Amino acid sequence: MFGKVNKDKIKEFIDSREDLKELRHLSLRDILNGEVFSHPFFSKQLSYVLFVTFLAFCYIANHYKVEELITRLAEVNKELKELRSEAITTSSQLMDISKQSVVLRRIREEGIDLEPLRDPPRILDAD
């Protein structure tokens, strides 16, 4: 039983070595005009070649997708910096215009009849 398995493996090994020897005799012309693909060695390995080609396409597609994501990330980071600086500027302006002295000046400029409190506010107890 083991003898037959070993003989099959040896025969398969010898066949593959013969295929490789035949590939060495291929010329550049055979490769360029596509006759190399009609060779029995390539017909045996067709599924492997197709699988490797599929993986190559997946790798290339993944590369382009990652490149697109990196570009989008750079755009979003730039927009984030702009929005952050705008938020800081807006909060600074809000703090400036909410000062008591600025509020009083604007009230006087508008001619509104309001005066600041002179007495502190009182807490009313609702019993």
C-alpha positions, 0 to 999 in steps of 0.5 A: 500500500505504501509502495504504491503511494510512493511510486505515484509521488515519485512519478508525479515529481518526475512529471513535474520536473519534465514539465519544467525542463520543457519550459526552459526551452520556451523562447521569448517569441513563445511568451510574447505570442501567448503559446506559453499558455497552451503548454500543459504545465500552465493548463495544470496550474490554471486555477492557481494562476487565476487565484493569484491574479484575483489576489493581485486585483484585490491587493490593487483595489485595496491599495486604491481604497486606502489611498482614497481614505487617506486623502479623505482623512487629510481633508477632514483633518484640515476642515476640523482645524478650520472649525476649531479655530472658528469655534475659538474665535466665536467663543472669544467674541461671545466672551467679549460682548457679554462683559458687563461694561460692553453690555452697558455701553450697548444699552446706552448706545441703543437708548434703552432705559435700563440701569444696573442694579444697585442693591443685590438681588433678594431671595423670596421664600414661597411658604 
